């Protein structure tokens, strides 16, 4: 089973080209042309595995962060001795 995956991964460039349909012509394509634009609108954050149960999807994370932000706005900033 592992050897089969290895053989697929080691296909030559010519063999990969033969797998491509003729109507897909990327000869004038530019690699990464839209990468910066895509990355600018995307913020991915990895949460700890133990938090996945509490926040199973992005909406639950967003709700929690909005609630925390609202609470933080209502409370005055408390400085500790260490931060002075």
Short mmCIF file of the C-alpha atoms (twelve columns), coordinates in Angstrom:
data_MODEL
# 
_entry.id   MODEL 
# 
loop_
_atom_site.group_PDB 
_atom_site.id 
_atom_site.type_symbol 
_atom_site.label_atom_id 
_atom_site.label_alt_id 
_atom_site.label_comp_id 
_atom_site.label_asym_id 
_atom_site.label_seq_id 
_atom_site.Cartn_x 
_atom_site.Cartn_y 
_atom_site.Cartn_z 
_atom_site.pdbx_PDB_model_num 
ATOM 1  C CA . UNK A 1  0.000   0.000  0.000   1 
ATOM 2  C CA . UNK A 2  2.786   2.467  0.882   1 
ATOM 3  C CA . UNK A 3  4.709   1.649  -2.303  1 
ATOM 4  C CA . UNK A 4  1.700   2.546  -4.449  1 
ATOM 5  C CA . UNK A 5  1.590   6.058  -2.958  1 
ATOM 6  C CA . UNK A 6  5.326   6.426  -3.495  1 
ATOM 7  C CA . UNK A 7  5.008   5.472  -7.156  1 
ATOM 8  C CA . UNK A 8  2.273   8.085  -7.665  1 
ATOM 9  C CA . UNK A 9  4.379   10.761 -5.984  1 
ATOM 10 C CA . UNK A 10 7.365   9.980  -8.211  1 
ATOM 11 C CA . UNK A 11 5.582   10.502 -11.542 1 
ATOM 12 C CA . UNK A 12 7.726   12.276 -14.063 1 
ATOM 13 C CA . UNK A 13 6.779   15.697 -15.366 1 
ATOM 14 C CA . UNK A 14 5.897   14.165 -18.723 1 
ATOM 15 C CA . UNK A 15 3.608   11.587 -17.109 1 
ATOM 16 C CA . UNK A 16 1.827   14.315 -15.115 1 
ATOM 17 C CA . UNK A 17 1.415   16.329 -18.304 1 
ATOM 18 C CA . UNK A 18 -0.202  13.365 -20.032 1 
ATOM 19 C CA . UNK A 19 -2.758  13.110 -17.205 1 
ATOM 20 C CA . UNK A 20 -3.880  16.690 -17.821 1 
ATOM 21 C CA . UNK A 21 -6.813  17.243 -20.159 1 
ATOM 22 C CA . UNK A 22 -6.093  19.120 -23.364 1 
ATOM 23 C CA . UNK A 23 -8.618  21.877 -22.562 1 
ATOM 24 C CA . UNK A 24 -6.598  22.807 -19.448 1 
ATOM 25 C CA . UNK A 25 -3.827  25.013 -20.794 1 
ATOM 26 C CA . UNK A 26 -1.698  26.522 -18.044 1 
ATOM 27 C CA . UNK A 27 1.253   27.303 -20.301 1 
ATOM 28 C CA . UNK A 28 0.741   31.059 -19.819 1 
ATOM 29 C CA . UNK A 29 -0.238  30.760 -16.166 1 
ATOM 30 C CA . UNK A 30 1.562   32.700 -13.457 1 
ATOM 31 C CA . UNK A 31 2.276   30.806 -10.253 1 
ATOM 32 C CA . UNK A 32 0.997   32.614 -7.159  1 
ATOM 33 C CA . UNK A 33 -0.575  35.456 -9.133  1 
ATOM 34 C CA . UNK A 34 -3.409  35.924 -6.640  1 
ATOM 35 C CA . UNK A 35 -1.679  34.541 -3.533  1 
ATOM 36 C CA . UNK A 36 -1.143  37.936 -1.837  1 
ATOM 37 C CA . UNK A 37 -4.715  39.041 -2.505  1 
ATOM 38 C CA . UNK A 38 -6.085  35.773 -1.119  1 
ATOM 39 C CA . UNK A 39 -3.839  35.864 1.951   1 
ATOM 40 C CA . UNK A 40 -4.800  39.476 2.699   1 
ATOM 41 C CA . UNK A 41 -8.440  38.514 3.191   1 
ATOM 42 C CA . UNK A 42 -7.750  35.371 5.190   1 
ATOM 43 C CA . UNK A 43 -6.943  35.048 8.873   1 
ATOM 44 C CA . UNK A 44 -6.480  31.501 10.031  1 
ATOM 45 C CA . UNK A 45 -5.867  30.822 13.682  1 
ATOM 46 C CA . UNK A 46 -5.115  27.405 15.124  1 
ATOM 47 C CA . UNK A 47 -6.810  26.765 18.457  1 
ATOM 48 C CA . UNK A 48 -5.633  24.242 21.018  1 
ATOM 49 C CA . UNK A 49 -7.141  20.762 20.714  1 
ATOM 50 C CA . UNK A 50 -8.843  21.036 24.116  1 
ATOM 51 C CA . UNK A 51 -10.724 24.134 22.925  1 
ATOM 52 C CA . UNK A 52 -12.163 22.427 19.841  1 
ATOM 53 C CA . UNK A 53 -14.916 20.893 21.991  1 
ATOM 54 C CA . UNK A 54 -15.860 24.336 23.313  1 
ATOM 55 C CA . UNK A 55 -15.553 26.091 19.953  1 
ATOM 56 C CA . UNK A 56 -16.409 23.569 17.206  1 
ATOM 57 C CA . UNK A 57 -16.731 26.132 14.407  1 
ATOM 58 C CA . UNK A 58 -15.718 29.646 13.425  1 
ATOM 59 C CA . UNK A 59 -19.079 31.134 14.413  1 
ATOM 60 C CA . UNK A 60 -18.725 29.951 18.029  1 
ATOM 61 C CA . UNK A 61 -15.209 31.412 18.178  1 
ATOM 62 C CA . UNK A 62 -16.446 34.721 16.753  1 
ATOM 63 C CA . UNK A 63 -19.326 34.910 19.248  1 
ATOM 64 C CA . UNK A 64 -16.971 34.286 22.170  1 
ATOM 65 C CA . UNK A 65 -14.494 36.904 20.959  1 
ATOM 66 C CA . UNK A 66 -17.250 39.480 20.450  1 
ATOM 67 C CA . UNK A 67 -18.565 38.828 23.967  1 
ATOM 68 C CA . UNK A 68 -15.065 39.134 25.426  1 
ATOM 69 C CA . UNK A 69 -14.519 42.376 23.538  1 
ATOM 70 C CA . UNK A 70 -17.790 43.825 24.882  1 
ATOM 71 C CA . UNK A 71 -16.830 42.883 28.450  1 
ATOM 72 C CA . UNK A 72 -13.366 44.371 28.023  1 
ATOM 73 C CA . UNK A 73 -14.842 47.644 26.737  1 
ATOM 74 C CA . UNK A 74 -17.050 48.012 29.826  1 
ATOM 75 C CA . UNK A 75 -14.292 47.416 32.375  1 
ATOM 76 C CA . UNK A 76 -11.582 49.963 33.149  1 
ATOM 77 C CA . UNK A 77 -8.020  48.943 32.380  1 
ATOM 78 C CA . UNK A 78 -6.451  47.408 35.475  1 
ATOM 79 C CA . UNK A 79 -2.695  47.733 35.715  1 
ATOM 80 C CA . UNK A 80 -0.644  45.361 37.772  1 
ATOM 81 C CA . UNK A 81 2.578   46.209 39.565  1 
ATOM 82 C CA . UNK A 82 4.503   44.103 37.044  1 
ATOM 83 C CA . UNK A 83 3.311   46.203 34.096  1 
ATOM 84 C CA . UNK A 84 4.443   49.546 35.556  1 
# 
